[in-house]
Amino acid sequence: MDLTGDLLLETPVKGGLTTGAVARLLGVAPTTLRSWDRRYGIGPAARQDGRHRRWTGADIAALRHMCALTSAGLPPAEAARTVLAGTSGAGTTSTGLSRAEEPGAGASGVPAEPRSARASRAPGPLPVGRARQECRGLARAAVRLDAPALDELLTAVLDRYGLPAAWDEVMMPVLHAVGRRWETTGERYIEVEHLLSWHVSGALRGVTAGRTPAPGAGLALLACVPGETHTLALEALAATLAQQGLPVRMFGAAVPAGALEDAVRRTGPAAVVLWAQSRRTASPTLVARLDALEWGVRGARRRPVVCVAGPGWAGRQPPGARHLSGLSDAVDTLATL
């Protein structure tokens, strides 16, 4: 596991961190940090050679306070005044606001009307555990609903780690953290989950396809089972297969059984991958129906290899199906068909 994110926040390298490094740690777009510096004076105390920003531990602490205040619903200008006034001392609460300034408190600390409905509903941080530093940044950007930062961070992790590792070690842990928090807090995190999912999906669709599939390479047909709407894992698989020059057809969410059968007959795939997020949607009957399909001329008929993936199939692998345990396993298995 990569713990450098927390270590760097406490003990920046000699001379301080670059703006890009701080942006990755805090989940803020570099342009946002530069804007806060230019507009509000929330910037590094010193610059290397008088030009390049270098952020020290004290500078990063101020930025963390700024992020906490804006996540709580304060406008950036007001949050900056609070940070510069040094109100992070004994008179502050766990949110980073002074008790008199907290949403829901009046000037004397007596509960009052919220500053705004948005501020009163702002969710707290996502617990991503001992994960890569990029997970923390991505989670913070998602909670702030910072779309530009999400796009920049997702592009950066794809460039740095490649698609399989970026999915397994950054995107998926943050998506799981959002899902767990959403399950325990009702509707408070729905907007966070939807925004993050949309931008992850966009980043996956933006991955450039690799070489042209070799002649005779087996086609993989990917689909969510009927009633299943969670597509991101299949989108990651589709993007990885395309990047590696393997032919793929992605049919997306909640594909009806009859439509799946028609697609298999029309495309003649080497493999069909069925994703089920929950046990309720996982259907062994559908697996059996697809496994029994045949096409081609008499004497040379072919059948697809049916693969199942997703937590819905855990502990209930249907007869005749192959279970794919993760993105790398799925790519390796399909590449051999």
VMD Tcl script that draws the C-alpha trace (Angstrom):
set ca {
  {0.00 0.00 0.00}
  {1.11 3.57 -0.67}
  {1.11 5.67 2.49}
  {3.12 8.55 1.03}
  {0.06 10.78 0.82}
  {-0.31 11.14 4.60}
  {3.45 11.29 5.12}
  {3.85 14.08 2.61}
  {1.09 16.09 4.21}
  {2.92 15.94 7.53}
  {6.51 16.22 6.30}
  {6.82 17.76 2.82}
  {10.10 17.25 1.04}
  {12.78 19.86 1.47}
  {11.74 22.99 -0.33}
  {8.08 22.03 -0.32}
  {5.76 20.25 -2.74}
  {4.79 21.33 -6.21}
  {1.26 22.47 -6.98}
  {0.58 19.28 -8.93}
  {1.67 17.06 -6.03}
  {-0.49 18.97 -3.54}
  {-3.46 18.84 -5.93}
  {-3.20 15.04 -6.11}
  {-2.99 14.74 -2.34}
  {-5.97 16.97 -1.61}
  {-8.16 16.07 -4.57}
  {-8.21 19.65 -5.89}
  {-7.57 20.70 -9.47}
  {-4.24 22.55 -9.84}
  {-6.13 25.41 -11.44}
  {-8.23 25.68 -8.27}
  {-5.12 26.00 -6.10}
  {-3.72 28.68 -8.38}
  {-7.06 30.50 -8.31}
  {-7.20 30.42 -4.50}
  {-3.67 31.82 -4.40}
  {-4.35 34.57 -6.94}
  {-7.80 35.61 -5.71}
  {-7.71 35.06 -1.96}
  {-4.06 34.81 -0.94}
  {-4.30 31.14 0.08}
  {-0.92 30.28 -1.36}
  {2.63 29.27 -0.52}
  {4.65 31.56 1.68}
  {7.62 31.30 -0.67}
  {8.36 30.45 -4.28}
  {11.37 28.67 -5.65}
  {13.44 31.09 -7.73}
  {10.70 33.62 -7.04}
  {8.36 31.94 -9.57}
  {7.50 28.29 -8.97}
  {5.13 27.53 -6.11}
  {6.45 25.24 -3.36}
  {3.98 24.33 -0.62}
  {5.25 23.74 2.94}
  {3.52 21.84 5.74}
  {1.93 25.05 7.04}
  {0.72 25.95 3.55}
  {-0.86 22.52 3.11}
  {-2.54 22.75 6.52}
  {-4.17 26.00 5.39}
  {-5.31 24.31 2.18}
  {-6.80 21.40 4.15}
  {-8.73 23.92 6.24}
  {-9.88 25.69 3.06}
  {-11.06 22.38 1.58}
  {-12.96 21.51 4.77}
  {-14.75 24.85 4.79}
  {-15.74 24.76 1.12}
  {-16.91 21.15 1.51}
  {-19.13 22.34 4.38}
  {-20.82 24.76 1.99}
  {-19.01 28.07 2.55}
  {-18.28 30.19 -0.52}
  {-14.54 30.23 -1.33}
  {-14.15 33.93 -0.50}
  {-15.67 33.49 2.97}
  {-13.72 30.30 3.57}
  {-10.49 32.09 2.65}
  {-11.21 34.92 5.11}
  {-11.75 32.32 7.84}
  {-8.47 30.54 7.03}
  {-6.47 33.76 6.87}
  {-8.01 34.94 10.14}
  {-6.56 31.85 11.82}
  {-9.84 30.52 13.26}
  {-8.59 26.93 13.30}
  {-7.59 27.13 16.96}
  {-9.41 26.13 20.12}
  {-12.60 27.83 19.06}
  {-13.15 25.52 16.11}
  {-15.10 22.30 15.81}
  {-14.28 19.11 13.96}
  {-15.63 20.61 10.74}
  {-12.98 23.32 10.76}
  {-15.52 26.08 11.47}
  {-15.64 28.15 14.62}
  {-18.64 27.22 16.74}
  {-20.25 30.55 16.00}
  {-19.67 30.06 12.28}
  {-20.84 26.45 12.00}
  {-23.94 25.96 9.87}
  {-26.85 25.81 12.28}
  {-25.29 28.09 14.91}
  {-25.97 31.76 15.53}
  {-23.45 34.42 16.51}
  {-23.63 33.31 20.15}
  {-23.41 29.61 19.34}
  {-27.16 29.16 19.70}
  {-28.71 26.92 16.98}
  {-30.15 28.98 14.15}
  {-31.39 28.48 10.63}
  {-28.80 26.78 8.39}
  {-26.70 29.03 6.19}
  {-28.15 27.15 3.24}
  {-29.78 23.82 2.58}
  {-26.68 22.77 0.72}
  {-24.33 23.62 3.54}
  {-26.45 21.74 6.09}
  {-26.43 18.62 3.92}
  {-22.76 18.61 2.93}
  {-21.49 15.04 3.54}
  {-18.35 14.27 5.45}
  {-15.15 12.65 4.15}
  {-15.11 9.16 2.69}
  {-13.13 6.47 4.54}
  {-10.81 4.89 1.98}
  {-8.51 3.24 4.53}
  {-4.84 2.55 3.83}
  {-5.12 3.16 0.10}
  {-3.06 4.95 -2.50}
  {-2.76 8.69 -2.10}
  {-4.78 9.14 -5.31}
  {-7.74 7.42 -3.61}
  {-7.81 10.10 -0.95}
  {-7.64 12.86 -3.53}
  {-10.36 11.31 -5.67}
  {-12.61 10.80 -2.64}
  {-12.18 14.41 -1.51}
  {-12.94 15.73 -4.99}
  {-16.06 13.55 -5.18}
  {-17.39 14.77 -1.84}
  {-16.82 18.37 -2.93}
  {-18.62 17.62 -6.22}
  {-15.57 19.08 -7.96}
  {-16.02 17.86 -11.54}
  {-12.86 19.46 -13.02}
  {-10.72 17.91 -10.29}
  {-12.32 14.48 -10.86}
  {-11.46 14.63 -14.56}
  {-7.88 15.72 -13.92}
  {-7.28 13.11 -11.23}
  {-8.80 10.25 -13.25}
  {-6.74 11.19 -16.31}
  {-3.61 11.33 -14.17}
  {-4.09 7.88 -12.59}
  {-4.83 6.28 -15.97}
  {-1.66 7.81 -17.41}
  {0.43 6.87 -14.40}
  {-0.71 3.31 -13.66}
  {-2.47 2.07 -16.79}
  {-6.08 0.97 -16.92}
  {-6.14 -2.31 -14.93}
  {-4.15 -0.93 -11.98}
  {-5.97 2.42 -12.04}
  {-9.29 0.58 -11.85}
  {-8.29 -1.98 -9.20}
  {-6.25 0.30 -6.94}
  {-7.85 3.75 -7.28}
  {-11.25 3.91 -8.96}
  {-12.85 0.81 -7.48}
  {-11.80 1.46 -3.84}
  {-13.29 4.97 -3.97}
  {-16.49 3.73 -5.63}
  {-16.81 1.09 -2.92}
  {-16.27 3.71 -0.22}
  {-19.05 5.86 -1.69}
  {-21.34 2.84 -1.90}
  {-20.71 1.83 1.71}
  {-21.34 5.37 2.96}
  {-24.48 5.69 0.82}
  {-25.85 2.43 2.28}
  {-25.38 3.69 5.84}
  {-26.50 7.31 5.47}
  {-29.53 7.07 3.21}
  {-29.73 9.63 0.42}
  {-26.97 11.98 1.54}
  {-24.34 10.51 -0.77}
  {-26.44 9.81 -3.86}
  {-25.20 12.96 -5.60}
  {-21.60 12.03 -4.77}
  {-22.02 8.50 -6.14}
  {-23.74 9.66 -9.30}
  {-21.17 12.35 -10.10}
  {-18.22 10.07 -9.41}
  {-19.73 7.23 -11.47}
  {-20.39 9.56 -14.39}
  {-16.82 10.84 -14.47}
  {-15.29 7.37 -14.02}
  {-17.43 6.17 -16.92}
  {-16.30 9.12 -19.04}
  {-12.65 8.43 -18.22}
  {-13.03 4.77 -19.20}
  {-14.75 5.64 -22.47}
  {-11.95 8.07 -23.23}
  {-9.28 5.36 -23.15}
  {-7.77 5.03 -26.61}
  {-8.22 1.66 -28.31}
  {-5.04 -0.23 -29.09}
  {-4.07 -2.10 -32.20}
  {-6.65 -3.49 -34.61}
  {-7.89 -6.93 -33.47}
  {-6.04 -9.80 -35.13}
  {-7.98 -11.84 -37.70}
  {-9.78 -14.69 -36.02}
  {-9.53 -13.20 -32.53}
  {-12.46 -14.32 -30.40}
  {-15.18 -11.74 -29.80}
  {-16.27 -11.06 -26.21}
  {-19.86 -9.96 -25.62}
  {-20.34 -8.06 -22.32}
  {-23.73 -7.44 -20.71}
  {-25.40 -6.88 -17.38}
  {-28.07 -9.47 -16.57}
  {-31.73 -8.40 -16.68}
  {-32.53 -6.02 -13.84}
  {-28.88 -5.10 -13.26}
  {-27.88 -1.46 -13.81}
  {-24.29 -1.38 -12.47}
  {-22.10 -1.18 -15.57}
  {-18.79 0.38 -14.49}
  {-16.89 -2.89 -13.99}
  {-17.92 -4.05 -17.46}
  {-16.95 -0.65 -18.87}
  {-13.48 -1.11 -17.36}
  {-13.27 -4.57 -18.91}
  {-14.47 -3.33 -22.32}
  {-11.91 -0.50 -22.30}
  {-9.07 -2.83 -21.31}
  {-9.93 -5.39 -24.00}
  {-10.13 -2.68 -26.65}
  {-6.84 -1.20 -25.46}
  {-5.19 -4.59 -25.90}
  {-6.59 -5.05 -29.39}
  {-9.20 -7.68 -28.48}
  {-12.64 -7.47 -30.13}
  {-15.48 -6.63 -27.76}
  {-19.16 -5.68 -27.84}
  {-20.46 -3.85 -24.77}
  {-24.27 -3.99 -24.37}
  {-24.53 -2.26 -21.00}
  {-27.20 -2.35 -18.33}
  {-30.19 -4.65 -17.85}
  {-30.17 -6.48 -21.16}
  {-33.32 -8.65 -21.57}
  {-32.72 -12.38 -21.89}
  {-34.24 -12.56 -25.36}
  {-32.09 -9.68 -26.58}
  {-28.97 -11.40 -25.24}
  {-29.83 -14.58 -27.09}
  {-30.39 -12.64 -30.33}
  {-27.05 -10.82 -29.89}
  {-25.22 -14.12 -29.37}
  {-26.75 -15.65 -32.51}
  {-25.97 -12.56 -34.60}
  {-22.37 -12.01 -33.45}
  {-21.17 -15.56 -32.73}
  {-18.95 -14.57 -29.79}
  {-16.23 -16.73 -28.33}
  {-17.37 -15.64 -24.87}
  {-20.28 -13.98 -23.13}
  {-19.62 -12.17 -19.84}
  {-22.63 -11.68 -17.56}
  {-22.31 -9.14 -14.73}
  {-24.49 -9.33 -11.61}
  {-24.01 -6.93 -8.72}
  {-26.46 -8.71 -6.38}
  {-27.65 -12.26 -5.77}
  {-31.15 -11.10 -6.63}
  {-30.21 -10.43 -10.25}
  {-27.78 -13.34 -10.77}
  {-29.70 -15.90 -12.86}
  {-28.34 -19.45 -13.36}
  {-31.27 -20.05 -15.72}
  {-29.98 -17.34 -18.07}
  {-26.51 -18.90 -18.00}
  {-27.98 -22.25 -19.00}
  {-29.95 -20.69 -21.86}
  {-26.91 -18.94 -23.30}
  {-24.68 -21.97 -22.79}
  {-27.08 -24.06 -24.89}
  {-27.04 -21.70 -27.90}
  {-25.37 -22.92 -31.10}
  {-24.65 -21.36 -34.47}
  {-22.75 -22.18 -37.65}
  {-23.12 -24.83 -40.33}
  {-24.09 -28.38 -39.47}
  {-21.07 -30.40 -38.42}
  {-19.15 -27.29 -37.36}
  {-21.49 -25.69 -34.88}
  {-20.06 -23.50 -32.14}
  {-21.18 -22.47 -28.67}
  {-20.05 -19.53 -26.53}
  {-18.07 -19.83 -23.35}
  {-20.31 -18.24 -20.70}
  {-18.45 -16.32 -17.99}
  {-19.98 -14.80 -14.86}
  {-18.57 -11.82 -12.97}
  {-19.58 -9.61 -10.08}
  {-20.44 -10.12 -6.40}
  {-23.90 -11.46 -7.26}
  {-22.36 -14.77 -8.37}
  {-20.30 -15.29 -5.21}
  {-20.77 -18.81 -3.90}
  {-23.17 -19.82 -6.67}
  {-21.24 -20.52 -9.86}
  {-23.68 -22.00 -12.39}
  {-22.75 -25.30 -14.09}
  {-20.78 -24.79 -17.28}
  {-19.84 -21.19 -16.51}
  {-16.40 -19.74 -15.82}
  {-16.10 -17.34 -12.90}
  {-14.02 -14.22 -13.47}
  {-12.54 -12.99 -10.21}
  {-11.34 -9.55 -11.27}
  {-10.32 -7.33 -14.15}
  {-6.90 -8.89 -14.74}
  {-8.30 -12.42 -14.49}
  {-11.08 -11.53 -16.92}
  {-8.66 -10.07 -19.49}
  {-6.32 -13.07 -19.23}
  {-9.19 -15.54 -19.59}
  {-10.82 -13.82 -22.55}
  {-7.50 -13.35 -24.33}
  {-7.07 -17.12 -24.49}
  {-10.45 -17.81 -26.14}
}
mol new
graphics top color blue
foreach p $ca { graphics top sphere $p radius 0.5 }
foreach p [lrange $ca 0 end-1] q [lrange $ca 1 end] { graphics top cylinder $p $q radius 0.2 }
display resetview
